[in-house]
Amino acid sequence: MGSEVHVNITDVIAAYLGMERTTQCEHPLNRPLSDDHDRGILVTGAGMPKATEGKLALAMARSNPTAQLLCCEERCILLQGCCLDCGVRQAGEDFDILIVS
């Protein structure tokens, strides 16, 4: 069974249009996330992309453009050409959601 998700499409589109992307790194893109991050991380998805206060959400979009769009809220960045560790570092304190495509 699916669930109903309410989306403010105006805010989502505005966030999508202003979304930043990570810069490329030299590490393998399939490199797993290491345990040495100062900031807590929570895996989320398109239905509820934001994490609790003080945590970085890894919004899993699985190369789905619609899911990527629905994950867009304020302060999100798209992981592109970059490993998870470098993406989390680039997100730093400036972003709340790292969209993993």
N, CA, C and O atoms as a GROMACS GRO file, in nm:
protein
  404
    1MET      N    1   0.083  -0.118   0.000
    1MET     CA    2   0.000   0.000   0.000
    1MET      C    3   0.088   0.125   0.000
    1MET      O    4   0.188   0.131   0.070
    2GLY      N    5   0.050   0.221  -0.077
    2GLY     CA    6   0.120   0.348  -0.080
    2GLY      C    7   0.072   0.439   0.030
    2GLY      O    8  -0.025   0.410   0.100
    3SER      N    9   0.140   0.549   0.044
    3SER     CA   10   0.097   0.647   0.143
    3SER      C   11   0.082   0.783   0.076
    3SER      O   12   0.144   0.811  -0.027
    4GLU      N   13   0.000   0.865   0.134
    4GLU     CA   14  -0.027   0.997   0.079
    4GLU      C   15   0.076   1.096   0.134
    4GLU      O   16   0.100   1.103   0.255
    5VAL      N   17   0.135   1.172   0.044
    5VAL     CA   18   0.236   1.271   0.083
    5VAL      C   19   0.191   1.406   0.030
    5VAL      O   20   0.163   1.419  -0.090
    6HIS      N   21   0.183   1.504   0.116
    6HIS     CA   22   0.144   1.638   0.076
    6HIS      C   23   0.269   1.718   0.040
    6HIS      O   24   0.364   1.724   0.118
    7VAL      N   25   0.269   1.777  -0.078
    7VAL     CA   26   0.386   1.849  -0.129
    7VAL      C   27   0.345   1.990  -0.168
    7VAL      O   28   0.245   2.010  -0.237
    8ASN      N   29   0.424   2.087  -0.124
    8ASN     CA   30   0.405   2.224  -0.170
    8ASN      C   31   0.488   2.237  -0.296
    8ASN      O   32   0.607   2.267  -0.290
    9ILE      N   33   0.426   2.216  -0.411
    9ILE     CA   34   0.499   2.206  -0.537
    9ILE      C   35   0.574   2.335  -0.572
    9ILE      O   36   0.679   2.330  -0.635
   10THR      N   37   0.521   2.450  -0.532
   10THR     CA   38   0.590   2.577  -0.557
   10THR      C   39   0.724   2.581  -0.485
   10THR      O   40   0.825   2.620  -0.544
   11ASP      N   41   0.726   2.541  -0.358
   11ASP     CA   42   0.850   2.539  -0.280
   11ASP      C   43   0.948   2.435  -0.335
   11ASP      O   44   1.069   2.459  -0.341
   12VAL      N   45   0.894   2.319  -0.374
   12VAL     CA   46   0.978   2.212  -0.428
   12VAL      C   47   1.046   2.256  -0.557
   12VAL      O   48   1.167   2.236  -0.574
   13ILE      N   49   0.972   2.317  -0.647
   13ILE     CA   50   1.029   2.361  -0.775
   13ILE      C   51   1.131   2.472  -0.753
   13ILE      O   52   1.235   2.474  -0.818
   14ALA      N   53   1.102   2.565  -0.662
   14ALA     CA   54   1.197   2.672  -0.632
   14ALA      C   55   1.327   2.614  -0.576
   14ALA      O   56   1.436   2.658  -0.614
   15ALA      N   57   1.316   2.516  -0.486
   15ALA     CA   58   1.436   2.453  -0.429
   15ALA      C   59   1.512   2.376  -0.537
   15ALA      O   60   1.635   2.378  -0.538
   16TYR      N   61   1.440   2.309  -0.626
   16TYR     CA   62   1.503   2.233  -0.734
   16TYR      C   63   1.582   2.326  -0.827
   16TYR      O   64   1.694   2.295  -0.866
   17LEU      N   65   1.522   2.437  -0.863
   17LEU     CA   66   1.588   2.531  -0.954
   17LEU      C   67   1.712   2.593  -0.891
   17LEU      O   68   1.807   2.626  -0.962
   18GLY      N   69   1.712   2.610  -0.760
   18GLY     CA   70   1.826   2.669  -0.692
   18GLY      C   71   1.922   2.568  -0.632
   18GLY      O   72   2.016   2.606  -0.563
   19MET      N   73   1.898   2.441  -0.656
   19MET     CA   74   1.977   2.335  -0.593
   19MET      C   75   2.122   2.337  -0.641
   19MET      O   76   2.150   2.353  -0.760
   20GLU      N   77   2.212   2.320  -0.547
   20GLU     CA   78   2.354   2.308  -0.581
   20GLU      C   79   2.390   2.162  -0.601
   20GLU      O   80   2.316   2.073  -0.560
   21ARG      N   81   2.504   2.139  -0.664
   21ARG     CA   82   2.552   2.003  -0.686
   21ARG      C   83   2.691   1.991  -0.626
   21ARG      O   84   2.766   2.089  -0.619
   22THR      N   85   2.725   1.871  -0.583
   22THR     CA   86   2.858   1.850  -0.526
   22THR      C   87   2.963   1.862  -0.636
   22THR      O   88   2.934   1.842  -0.754
   23THR      N   89   3.084   1.894  -0.596
   23THR     CA   90   3.195   1.896  -0.692
   23THR      C   91   3.256   1.756  -0.697
   23THR      O   92   3.250   1.682  -0.599
   24GLN      N   93   3.312   1.722  -0.810
   24GLN     CA   94   3.367   1.588  -0.829
   24GLN      C   95   3.485   1.563  -0.735
   24GLN      O   96   3.556   1.655  -0.695
   25CYS      N   97   3.503   1.434  -0.702
   25CYS     CA   98   3.620   1.394  -0.624
   25CYS      C   99   3.689   1.281  -0.700
   25CYS      O  100   3.638   1.232  -0.801
   26GLU      N  101   3.804   1.240  -0.652
   26GLU     CA  102   3.883   1.138  -0.721
   26GLU      C  103   3.858   0.997  -0.666
   26GLU      O  104   3.918   0.901  -0.714
   27HIS      N  105   3.772   0.984  -0.567
   27HIS     CA  106   3.744   0.854  -0.507
   27HIS      C  107   3.645   0.774  -0.592
   27HIS      O  108   3.572   0.832  -0.672
   28PRO      N  109   3.643   0.641  -0.575
   28PRO     CA  110   3.542   0.561  -0.645
   28PRO      C  111   3.402   0.604  -0.602
   28PRO      O  112   3.378   0.624  -0.483
   29LEU      N  113   3.310   0.618  -0.695
   29LEU     CA  114   3.176   0.665  -0.664
   29LEU      C  115   3.096   0.564  -0.581
   29LEU      O  116   3.000   0.601  -0.513
   30ASN      N  117   3.134   0.438  -0.586
   30ASN     CA  118   3.063   0.335  -0.510
   30ASN      C  119   3.126   0.311  -0.373
   30ASN      O  120   3.091   0.214  -0.305
   31ARG      N  121   3.217   0.396  -0.333
   31ARG     CA  122   3.284   0.384  -0.203
   31ARG      C  123   3.179   0.402  -0.091
   31ARG      O  124   3.104   0.500  -0.092
   32PRO      N  125   3.173   0.309   0.006
   32PRO     CA  126   3.072   0.322   0.112
   32PRO      C  127   3.104   0.438   0.206
   32PRO      O  128   3.217   0.484   0.215
   33LEU      N  129   3.003   0.482   0.275
   33LEU     CA  130   3.016   0.591   0.371
   33LEU      C  131   3.095   0.543   0.491
   33LEU      O  132   3.064   0.438   0.548
   34SER      N  133   3.196   0.618   0.532
   34SER     CA  134   3.277   0.581   0.648
   34SER      C  135   3.208   0.626   0.776
   34SER      O  136   3.114   0.705   0.773
   35ASP      N  137   3.257   0.576   0.888
   35ASP     CA  138   3.198   0.606   1.019
   35ASP      C  139   3.256   0.730   1.085
   35ASP      O  140   3.217   0.763   1.197
   36ASP      N  141   3.347   0.800   1.020
   36ASP     CA  142   3.419   0.909   1.087
   36ASP      C  143   3.361   1.049   1.065
   36ASP      O  144   3.435   1.146   1.056
   37HIS      N  145   3.230   1.059   1.055
   37HIS     CA  146   3.169   1.190   1.035
   37HIS      C  147   3.124   1.249   1.168
   37HIS      O  148   3.068   1.179   1.252
   38ASP      N  149   3.150   1.378   1.186
   38ASP     CA  150   3.114   1.447   1.309
   38ASP      C  151   2.964   1.462   1.324
   38ASP      O  152   2.911   1.465   1.435
   39ARG      N  153   2.897   1.471   1.213
   39ARG     CA  154   2.754   1.501   1.212
   39ARG      C  155   2.672   1.374   1.194
   39ARG      O  156   2.710   1.286   1.115
   40GLY      N  157   2.562   1.361   1.264
   40GLY     CA  158   2.475   1.245   1.250
   40GLY      C  159   2.410   1.243   1.113
   40GLY      O  160   2.386   1.348   1.053
   41ILE      N  161   2.384   1.123   1.064
   41ILE     CA  162   2.325   1.106   0.932
   41ILE      C  163   2.202   1.018   0.944
   41ILE      O  164   2.202   0.921   1.021
   42LEU      N  165   2.099   1.050   0.870
   42LEU     CA  166   1.976   0.971   0.868
   42LEU      C  167   1.938   0.946   0.722
   42LEU      O  168   1.934   1.040   0.642
   43VAL      N  169   1.912   0.822   0.686
   43VAL     CA  170   1.871   0.787   0.550
   43VAL      C  171   1.721   0.813   0.538
   43VAL      O  172   1.642   0.765   0.619
   44THR      N  173   1.683   0.889   0.434
   44THR     CA  174   1.543   0.924   0.412
   44THR      C  175   1.507   0.896   0.266
   44THR      O  176   1.585   0.835   0.193
   45GLY      N  177   1.389   0.939   0.225
   45GLY     CA  178   1.345   0.920   0.087
   45GLY      C  179   1.255   1.033   0.043
   45GLY      O  180   1.240   1.132   0.114
   46ALA      N  181   1.194   1.018  -0.072
   46ALA     CA  182   1.114   1.125  -0.132
   46ALA      C  183   0.990   1.158  -0.050
   46ALA      O  184   0.947   1.273  -0.050
   47GLY      N  185   0.933   1.062   0.020
   47GLY     CA  186   0.813   1.086   0.098
   47GLY      C  187   0.836   1.177   0.217
   47GLY      O  188   0.746   1.250   0.258
   48MET      N  189   0.956   1.173   0.273
   48MET     CA  190   0.990   1.254   0.390
   48MET      C  191   1.142   1.278   0.386
   48MET      O  192   1.216   1.212   0.459
   49PRO      N  193   1.186   1.372   0.303
   49PRO     CA  194   1.329   1.387   0.280
   49PRO      C  195   1.410   1.449   0.394
   49PRO      O  196   1.531   1.428   0.402
   50LYS      N  197   1.346   1.524   0.483
   50LYS     CA  198   1.421   1.593   0.588
   50LYS      C  199   1.448   1.502   0.707
   50LYS      O  200   1.367   1.416   0.740
   51ALA      N  201   1.564   1.522   0.770
   51ALA     CA  202   1.600   1.448   0.891
   51ALA      C  203   1.562   1.532   1.013
   51ALA      O  204   1.519   1.647   1.001
   52THR      N  205   1.580   1.474   1.128
   52THR     CA  206   1.556   1.548   1.252
   52THR      C  207   1.661   1.657   1.267
   52THR      O  208   1.767   1.652   1.205
   53GLU      N  209   1.631   1.755   1.349
   53GLU     CA  210   1.720   1.870   1.371
   53GLU      C  211   1.863   1.824   1.404
   53GLU      O  212   1.883   1.736   1.488
   54GLY      N  213   1.960   1.885   1.339
   54GLY     CA  214   2.099   1.856   1.367
   54GLY      C  215   2.157   1.738   1.292
   54GLY      O  216   2.275   1.706   1.308
   55LYS      N  217   2.078   1.673   1.210
   55LYS     CA  218   2.128   1.560   1.132
   55LYS      C  219   2.121   1.592   0.984
   55LYS      O  220   2.039   1.673   0.940
   56LEU      N  221   2.208   1.528   0.908
   56LEU     CA  222   2.208   1.541   0.763
   56LEU      C  223   2.125   1.426   0.706
   56LEU      O  224   2.150   1.310   0.740
   57ALA      N  225   2.028   1.457   0.622
   57ALA     CA  226   1.946   1.354   0.558
   57ALA      C  227   2.014   1.309   0.429
   57ALA      O  228   2.050   1.392   0.346
   58LEU      N  229   2.031   1.179   0.413
   58LEU     CA  230   2.073   1.121   0.285
   58LEU      C  231   1.945   1.076   0.218
   58LEU      O  232   1.895   0.967   0.247
   59ALA      N  233   1.892   1.157   0.130
   59ALA     CA  234   1.765   1.127   0.062
   59ALA      C  235   1.793   1.037  -0.058
   59ALA      O  236   1.854   1.080  -0.156
   60MET      N  237   1.749   0.914  -0.050
   60MET     CA  238   1.777   0.815  -0.153
   60MET      C  239   1.677   0.828  -0.267
   60MET      O  240   1.558   0.802  -0.249
   61ALA      N  241   1.725   0.869  -0.385
   61ALA     CA  242   1.637   0.894  -0.500
   61ALA      C  243   1.655   0.790  -0.610
   61ALA      O  244   1.577   0.790  -0.705
   62ARG      N  245   1.752   0.703  -0.601
   62ARG     CA  246   1.772   0.591  -0.695
   62ARG      C  247   1.765   0.629  -0.842
   62ARG      O  248   1.695   0.564  -0.919
   63SER      N  249   1.833   0.731  -0.881
   63SER     CA  250   1.838   0.778  -1.020
   63SER      C  251   1.700   0.806  -1.077
   63SER      O  252   1.680   0.799  -1.198
   64ASN      N  253   1.605   0.839  -0.992
   64ASN     CA  254   1.469   0.867  -1.034
   64ASN      C  255   1.448   1.019  -1.031
   64ASN      O  256   1.444   1.078  -0.923
   65PRO      N  257   1.436   1.083  -1.148
   65PRO     CA  258   1.422   1.229  -1.152
   65PRO      C  259   1.302   1.281  -1.073
   65PRO      O  260   1.310   1.389  -1.014
   66THR      N  261   1.192   1.206  -1.071
   66THR     CA  262   1.075   1.249  -0.994
   66THR      C  263   1.106   1.247  -0.845
   66THR      O  264   1.070   1.340  -0.772
   67ALA      N  265   1.171   1.142  -0.799
   67ALA     CA  266   1.210   1.132  -0.657
   67ALA      C  267   1.308   1.243  -0.622
   67ALA      O  268   1.299   1.301  -0.514
   68GLN      N  269   1.402   1.273  -0.712
   68GLN     CA  270   1.497   1.382  -0.686
   68GLN      C  271   1.423   1.514  -0.669
   68GLN      O  272   1.454   1.592  -0.579
   69LEU      N  273   1.325   1.538  -0.754
   69LEU     CA  274   1.246   1.661  -0.745
   69LEU      C  275   1.172   1.666  -0.611
   69LEU      O  276   1.173   1.770  -0.544
   70LEU      N  277   1.109   1.557  -0.572
   70LEU     CA  278   1.030   1.556  -0.449
   70LEU      C  279   1.116   1.566  -0.323
   70LEU      O  280   1.066   1.604  -0.217
   71CYS      N  281   1.245   1.534  -0.333
   71CYS     CA  282   1.336   1.548  -0.219
   71CYS      C  283   1.382   1.692  -0.199
   71CYS      O  284   1.443   1.724  -0.097
   72CYS      N  285   1.354   1.777  -0.293
   72CYS     CA  286   1.403   1.915  -0.286
   72CYS      C  287   1.326   1.997  -0.184
   72CYS      O  288   1.205   2.013  -0.194
   73GLU      N  289   1.397   2.045  -0.089
   73GLU     CA  290   1.348   2.141   0.008
   73GLU      C  291   1.460   2.242   0.025
   73GLU      O  292   1.565   2.230  -0.039
   74GLU      N  293   1.440   2.340   0.109
   74GLU     CA  294   1.547   2.437   0.131
   74GLU      C  295   1.672   2.365   0.177
   74GLU      O  296   1.665   2.262   0.245
   75ARG      N  297   1.784   2.419   0.141
   75ARG     CA  298   1.915   2.370   0.187
   75ARG      C  299   1.942   2.225   0.146
   75ARG      O  300   1.980   2.143   0.229
   76CYS      N  301   1.923   2.195   0.016
   76CYS     CA  302   1.955   2.061  -0.033
   76CYS      C  303   2.065   2.071  -0.139
   76CYS      O  304   2.080   2.172  -0.207
   77ILE      N  305   2.141   1.962  -0.151
   77ILE     CA  306   2.249   1.954  -0.248
   77ILE      C  307   2.243   1.815  -0.312
   77ILE      O  308   2.214   1.716  -0.244
   78LEU      N  309   2.269   1.808  -0.443
   78LEU     CA  310   2.262   1.682  -0.517
   78LEU      C  311   2.401   1.620  -0.526
   78LEU      O  312   2.497   1.684  -0.569
   79LEU      N  313   2.412   1.494  -0.485
   79LEU     CA  314   2.537   1.420  -0.494
   79LEU      C  315   2.556   1.381  -0.640
   79LEU      O  316   2.478   1.304  -0.695
   80GLN      N  317   2.660   1.435  -0.703
   80GLN     CA  318   2.682   1.411  -0.845
   80GLN      C  319   2.831   1.405  -0.872
   80GLN      O  320   2.903   1.503  -0.851
   81GLY      N  321   2.880   1.289  -0.921
   81GLY     CA  322   3.021   1.273  -0.952
   81GLY      C  323   3.110   1.276  -0.830
   81GLY      O  324   3.224   1.323  -0.836
   82CYS      N  325   3.058   1.228  -0.718
   82CYS     CA  326   3.126   1.244  -0.591
   82CYS      C  327   3.092   1.124  -0.501
   82CYS      O  328   2.980   1.073  -0.507
   83CYS      N  329   3.188   1.079  -0.419
   83CYS     CA  330   3.160   0.971  -0.326
   83CYS      C  331   3.079   1.025  -0.206
   83CYS      O  332   3.072   1.146  -0.186
   84LEU      N  333   3.020   0.935  -0.129
   84LEU     CA  334   2.938   0.976  -0.015
   84LEU      C  335   3.018   1.055   0.089
   84LEU      O  336   2.969   1.156   0.140
   85ASP      N  337   3.139   1.010   0.120
   85ASP     CA  338   3.220   1.080   0.221
   85ASP      C  339   3.245   1.226   0.181
   85ASP      O  340   3.226   1.316   0.262
   86CYS      N  341   3.285   1.247   0.057
   86CYS     CA  342   3.312   1.383   0.011
   86CYS      C  343   3.182   1.464   0.001
   86CYS      O  344   3.181   1.584   0.028
   87GLY      N  345   3.072   1.398  -0.037
   87GLY     CA  346   2.943   1.465  -0.042
   87GLY      C  347   2.899   1.513   0.094
   87GLY      O  348   2.848   1.625   0.108
   88VAL      N  349   2.916   1.429   0.196
   88VAL     CA  350   2.880   1.468   0.333
   88VAL      C  351   2.968   1.584   0.379
   88VAL      O  352   2.919   1.677   0.443
   89ARG      N  353   3.097   1.578   0.346
   89ARG     CA  354   3.186   1.690   0.384
   89ARG      C  355   3.144   1.819   0.314
   89ARG      O  356   3.145   1.926   0.375
   90GLN      N  357   3.108   1.810   0.185
   90GLN     CA  358   3.067   1.929   0.111
   90GLN      C  359   2.934   1.984   0.164
   90GLN      O  360   2.913   2.105   0.164
   91ALA      N  361   2.846   1.897   0.209
   91ALA     CA  362   2.719   1.942   0.266
   91ALA      C  363   2.745   2.022   0.394
   91ALA      O  364   2.678   2.122   0.420
   92GLY      N  365   2.841   1.977   0.473
   92GLY     CA  366   2.880   2.048   0.595
   92GLY      C  367   2.762   2.098   0.674
   92GLY      O  368   2.663   2.026   0.691
   93GLU      N  369   2.770   2.219   0.724
   93GLU     CA  370   2.662   2.280   0.801
   93GLU      C  371   2.569   2.363   0.713
   93GLU      O  372   2.468   2.414   0.761
   94ASP      N  373   2.602   2.376   0.584
   94ASP     CA  374   2.523   2.462   0.495
   94ASP      C  375   2.398   2.395   0.439
   94ASP      O  376   2.308   2.463   0.392
   95PHE      N  377   2.392   2.262   0.445
   95PHE     CA  378   2.282   2.188   0.384
   95PHE      C  379   2.220   2.091   0.484
   95PHE      O  380   2.288   2.039   0.572
   96ASP      N  381   2.089   2.066   0.468
   96ASP     CA  382   2.018   1.970   0.552
   96ASP      C  383   1.992   1.839   0.480
   96ASP      O  384   1.975   1.735   0.544
   97ILE      N  385   1.989   1.843   0.346
   97ILE     CA  386   1.956   1.724   0.267
   97ILE      C  387   2.061   1.703   0.159
   97ILE      O  388   2.091   1.795   0.082
   98LEU      N  389   2.118   1.582   0.154
   98LEU     CA  390   2.207   1.541   0.047
   98LEU      C  391   2.130   1.439  -0.035
   98LEU      O  392   2.104   1.328   0.012
   99ILE      N  393   2.094   1.474  -0.158
   99ILE     CA  394   2.014   1.387  -0.244
   99ILE      C  395   2.109   1.289  -0.315
   99ILE      O  396   2.195   1.330  -0.392
  100VAL      N  397   2.091   1.162  -0.288
  100VAL     CA  398   2.174   1.058  -0.347
  100VAL      C  399   2.098   0.999  -0.463
  100VAL      O  400   1.995   0.935  -0.445
  101SER      N  401   2.149   1.022  -0.586
  101SER     CA  402   2.078   0.976  -0.705
  101SER      C  403   2.130   0.843  -0.756
  101SER      O  404   2.081   0.791  -0.855
   0.00000   0.00000   0.00000
